[in-house]
């Protein structure tokens, strides 16, 4: 599976997911696009223990 990164347009109105290769990134970066973190709406939900929440069973 190829590595993917997110890039944002120079105007800030578009985010694309592209392969993390020089062939895919170079044309975009030379036109002013820049790499950004994974958008929040695309991040998978973290399990409860990763969020620092404790799970307590009621008995």
Buried (B, 14 or more C-beta within 10 A) or exposed (E): EEEEBBBBBEEEEEBBEBEEEEEBBEEBEEEEBEEEEEEEEEEEEEEEEEEEEEEEEEE
